[in-house]
Amino acid sequence: MPLGLHGASNRWKVRCKRGTFGRPAHDSEGQEQWEIVCELNLLYRVSHSGSICLYTSFCDNLPAYRGLQEVFRSCEECNEGPRRSMSQPVPISLSSQRTAEIPFQTYKRRQAAFARYRLYPLTVFYTLYAIVALIVAFTTTHPWTTVAFFSAGCFTWTLVEYLFHRYVLHGRFPPGKGVIRRFLNKRLDPLHWDHHMRPFDGKHISGELKDILPLFFVAAPVSFLFPVCTAPVLLAGVVQSYVAEEWLHYALHFSSSRFPPFRRMKKHHLYHHSPRGIDKGYGITTSFWDGVFDTRFPKFVRRSLSQN
């Protein structure tokens, strides 16, 4: 039974069944590539479509989706089921805010607006800090030092982003005794799990100003113990890159831009949201650290993702 259908969805489903994406289905390697590309197109089409065009019957034919009787399930059903670790396939569902009467595109617009609203305060706050720090630093006699430290801050953020995404957001924090273990289980364990379960829910797309504000209030005064063109500018590069990453992540879920580099990044991130890619591809702004720590997608997956 289709979850939502149009004529284009039927034709697209037939193309996947006939193996017109990738190699013919009778070839074992071709079968694997065919499944990868079909999964990618399923996710990418949902992200751009005005309706949900995933079929439970078709998804059951893909090993990565086998056993997921409904890819888009209601929030109530998901909450009743057992919690999955981030290393297990996660069913994709829609937020309880969406009802059967609301078209998917309308739902996405509402969630996009909600996510933007959460991003505005942190964007203004950290951007103002970065602007002030850079203005003060450029008034010194060390402009190139300022550029170097700001660039180093941007690069530092890419590593922080990767490590936090991999070990904190995808980490497992089981319940236990003690204040710290209870805090980790209550606050961090469901933090990213909900985002993978409801990838278009604006509540879980982006962070809020309060998320890293305590760390910032510690780091900022300490940074000014050093020359203004060094540590304060380094911190400015870090927080400004954090702002840019949050907006990029927002765009990867809600933007329909046809700009080729953006489309490749979008497909890369959407594949991370698939059951096959959930344990790899942690980098959002760059895949550099995935290469360093050997968490890149397999070569044939990257080849499929690089194709338009």
C-alpha positions in Angstrom: 0.0 0.0 0.0 1.5 3.4 -0.9 2.0 6.0 1.8 1.4 8.7 -0.8 1.5 8.4 -4.6 1.6 10.3 -7.8 2.0 9.0 -11.4 5.7 10.0 -11.3 6.2 7.9 -8.2 4.9 4.8 -9.9 7.2 5.4 -12.9 10.1 6.0 -10.6 9.4 2.8 -8.6 9.4 0.8 -11.9 12.7 2.3 -12.9 14.3 1.1 -9.6 12.8 -2.4 -10.0 14.1 -2.8 -13.5 17.6 -1.8 -12.4 17.9 1.3 -14.5 19.8 2.9 -11.7 23.2 1.4 -11.5 24.0 -2.1 -12.7 21.6 -4.9 -13.6 20.1 -6.5 -10.5 21.4 -10.0 -11.4 25.0 -8.9 -10.8 25.9 -9.1 -7.0 28.0 -6.0 -7.1 25.5 -4.3 -9.3 22.7 -5.4 -7.0 24.5 -3.7 -4.1 25.0 -0.5 -6.0 21.4 -0.6 -7.3 20.1 -0.8 -3.7 22.4 2.1 -2.6 21.3 4.4 -5.5 17.6 3.5 -5.0 17.9 4.3 -1.3 19.5 7.6 -2.1 16.9 8.5 -4.7 14.1 7.5 -2.2 15.5 9.9 0.4 16.4 12.7 -2.0 13.0 12.5 -3.7 11.2 12.7 -0.4 13.2 15.8 0.5 12.2 17.6 -2.7 8.7 16.2 -3.3 5.5 17.9 -2.3 4.2 14.5 -1.2 5.5 11.4 0.4 6.4 9.0 -2.4 7.9 6.1 -0.5 6.3 2.7 -0.7 6.3 0.2 2.1 6.2 -2.7 -0.4 9.2 -1.3 -2.3 11.2 -0.6 0.9 10.7 -4.1 2.0 12.6 -5.2 -1.0 15.7 -3.3 0.1 17.8 -5.1 2.8 18.5 -1.9 4.7 14.8 -1.2 5.0 13.6 -4.7 5.5 11.4 -5.0 8.5 10.3 -1.3 8.4 6.7 -1.8 7.6 6.0 1.9 7.5 8.9 4.3 6.8 6.9 7.3 7.8 5.2 6.3 11.0 3.2 8.4 13.4 5.0 9.8 16.4 2.8 7.9 18.8 3.7 4.6 17.2 7.4 5.4 17.4 7.2 6.3 21.0 5.5 3.0 21.8 8.2 0.9 20.2 11.5 0.0 21.7 14.3 2.6 21.6 17.0 1.8 19.1 20.7 2.6 19.5 22.2 4.8 16.8 24.0 1.8 15.4 20.7 0.2 14.5 18.4 1.1 11.6 16.1 4.0 12.6 12.7 4.2 11.0 11.9 7.7 9.7 8.7 9.2 11.0 6.9 12.5 10.9 6.3 14.6 13.9 3.0 14.5 15.7 2.5 18.0 14.5 1.7 16.7 11.1 -1.7 15.2 10.5 -3.0 13.3 7.5 -4.9 16.4 6.3 -1.7 18.5 5.9 0.3 18.1 2.6 3.9 17.2 3.2 5.2 20.4 1.5 3.1 22.4 3.9 4.4 20.5 6.9 8.0 21.1 5.7 7.4 24.8 5.3 6.1 25.0 8.9 8.9 23.0 10.3 11.5 25.1 8.3 10.0 28.3 9.8 10.2 26.9 13.3 13.8 25.8 12.7 14.7 29.3 11.4 13.1 30.9 14.5 15.4 28.8 16.7 18.5 29.9 14.7 18.0 33.6 14.7 19.1 34.3 18.3 22.3 32.3 18.2 23.1 33.8 14.7 22.8 37.3 16.0 24.7 36.7 19.2 27.7 34.8 17.9 28.0 36.9 14.7 28.1 40.1 16.8 30.9 38.7 18.9 32.8 37.6 15.8 32.4 41.1 14.2 33.5 43.0 17.3 36.5 40.7 17.9 37.6 41.0 14.3 37.2 44.8 14.2 39.3 45.2 17.4 41.9 42.7 16.2 42.3 44.5 12.8 43.0 47.8 14.6 46.2 46.2 15.9 49.4 46.0 13.9 49.0 42.2 13.3 46.3 41.9 10.6 47.7 38.7 9.1 47.9 37.1 12.5 44.2 37.9 12.8 43.5 36.2 9.5 45.6 33.2 10.5 43.9 32.7 13.8 40.4 33.2 12.5 41.1 30.6 9.8 42.5 28.3 12.4 39.2 28.7 14.4 37.2 27.8 11.3 39.3 24.7 10.8 39.1 23.8 14.5 35.3 23.8 14.3 35.3 21.2 11.6 37.1 18.8 14.0 34.8 19.7 16.9 31.8 19.2 14.7 33.0 15.7 13.6 33.9 14.5 17.1 30.7 15.9 18.7 28.5 14.4 16.0 30.2 11.0 16.1 30.9 10.5 19.8 28.2 12.6 21.5 25.3 12.8 19.2 25.7 9.2 18.1 27.0 8.1 21.4 25.1 5.7 23.7 24.4 6.9 27.3 22.6 4.1 29.2 20.8 4.9 32.5 22.8 4.4 35.7 23.5 5.7 39.1 25.0 9.1 39.7 24.1 12.6 38.7 26.4 12.6 35.6 25.1 9.3 34.2 21.5 10.4 34.7 22.2 13.7 33.0 23.9 12.1 30.0 21.0 9.6 29.6 18.3 12.2 30.0 19.8 15.0 27.9 22.2 13.5 25.4 20.9 10.0 24.7 17.6 11.2 22.9 19.2 14.4 21.5 20.1 13.1 18.0 18.1 10.0 18.0 14.9 12.1 17.6 16.5 13.9 14.7 17.1 10.7 12.8 13.6 9.5 13.6 12.0 12.7 12.5 14.4 14.3 10.0 12.0 17.1 9.0 11.0 18.1 12.5 12.2 21.7 13.0 12.6 21.1 16.8 15.5 18.7 16.1 17.1 20.3 13.0 19.1 23.1 14.7 20.5 24.1 18.0 19.5 27.0 20.3 21.5 29.8 21.8 21.4 28.2 25.2 23.1 25.0 24.0 26.7 26.2 24.1 26.3 29.5 25.9 27.7 28.2 29.2 30.9 27.1 27.4 31.1 30.4 25.6 30.8 32.4 28.8 33.8 30.4 30.1 35.9 30.5 26.9 35.4 34.1 26.0 36.9 35.7 29.2 39.7 33.2 29.2 40.5 34.0 25.5 41.0 37.7 26.4 43.9 36.8 28.6 45.8 36.5 25.4 46.4 39.2 22.7 43.2 40.1 20.9 44.5 39.0 17.5 45.1 35.4 18.8 42.7 33.5 21.1 39.7 35.9 20.9 39.8 35.7 17.1 40.3 32.0 17.2 37.1 31.7 19.3 35.4 34.0 16.8 36.3 31.6 14.0 34.9 28.7 16.0 31.6 30.2 16.9 31.0 31.8 13.5 31.7 28.4 11.9 29.2 26.9 14.3 26.6 29.4 13.1 27.4 28.6 9.5 27.2 24.8 10.1 23.8 25.2 11.8 22.4 27.1 8.8 24.0 24.6 6.4 22.4 21.7 8.2 19.0 23.6 8.0 19.5 24.0 4.3 20.4 20.4 3.7 17.0 19.4 5.1 14.8 22.1 3.7 16.4 23.8 0.7 15.7 22.7 -2.8 18.7 24.4 -4.4 20.0 22.9 -7.6 23.5 24.2 -7.2 25.6 21.1 -8.0 28.1 21.3 -5.0 25.1 21.8 -2.6 23.2 18.9 -4.2 26.2 16.6 -3.6 26.4 17.7 0.0 22.7 17.2 0.4 22.8 13.7 -1.0 25.8 12.9 1.2 23.9 14.0 4.3 20.7 12.4 3.4 22.5 9.1 2.9 23.9 9.5 6.5 20.2 9.5 7.5 19.6 6.2 5.8 20.0 2.9 7.7 23.1 2.0 5.6 24.9 5.3 6.2 24.1 6.1 9.8 27.4 4.9 11.2 29.5 6.8 8.6 29.6 10.3 7.0 29.6 12.3 10.3 31.1 15.4 8.7 28.6 18.0 7.6 30.6 21.0 6.5 33.4 18.8 5.2 34.2 15.1 4.7 37.9 15.7 5.5 37.7 14.2 9.0 35.7 11.2 7.7 38.7 10.4 5.6 41.2 10.9 8.5 39.2 8.7 10.9 38.1 6.1 8.2 34.4 6.8 8.4 33.8 7.6 4.8 31.1 5.9 2.8 32.3 3.0 0.7 33.9 4.0 -2.6 31.0 2.9 -4.8 28.6 4.8 -2.6 30.7 8.0 -2.9 30.7 7.5 -6.7 26.9 7.2 -6.7 26.6 10.3 -4.5 28.9 12.3 -6.8 26.6 11.7 -9.8 23.8 14.1 -10.6 
